[in-house]
């Protein structure tokens, strides 16, 4: 039989991993938007 404590701990680890991955993707997205905005500003100032 599968021990329910092991299943719960595995699910908890999986949820934590997915949550951290989501947070990382959100931060990377914001950083990408910030860099893109800075590049557009530089291009706009040049022209």
N, C-alpha and C positions, 0 to 999 in steps of 0.2 A: 504493500500500500504506500501511496505517496503521503508523506508527512505534511499536514496542513500548514504547520509553521514554516516549513521550507518553501511551500508555495507562496505563502503570504510575503515572506522576506524576498523571494525572487520577484514577485510582482511589484513590491515596493521599490526594489532596485531598478526595475525596468521603468517604472513611472518616474523615478528621480532622474534617470538617464534621459528619458524623452523630454522631461521638463527642462533640464539643463540644455539640451540640444535646441529646444524652442527658444529659450532665452538667448543662446548664442546666435541663432539665426536672426532674431530681432535686432540684436546689437550690431551684427555685421550689416544688416540692411540699413540701419540708421547711419552707420559709419560710411557706407557706400553713398547714401544720399548726401551726406555732408561733403564728401570729397567731390561728388559730381557738382554740387552747388558751388563749391569753391572754384572748380575748373571753369564752370560757366561764367562766374564772376570775373575771373582772370581774362577769359576770352572776350567778354563784354567790355572790359576796361581797355584791352588792347585795340579793339575796333572802335 
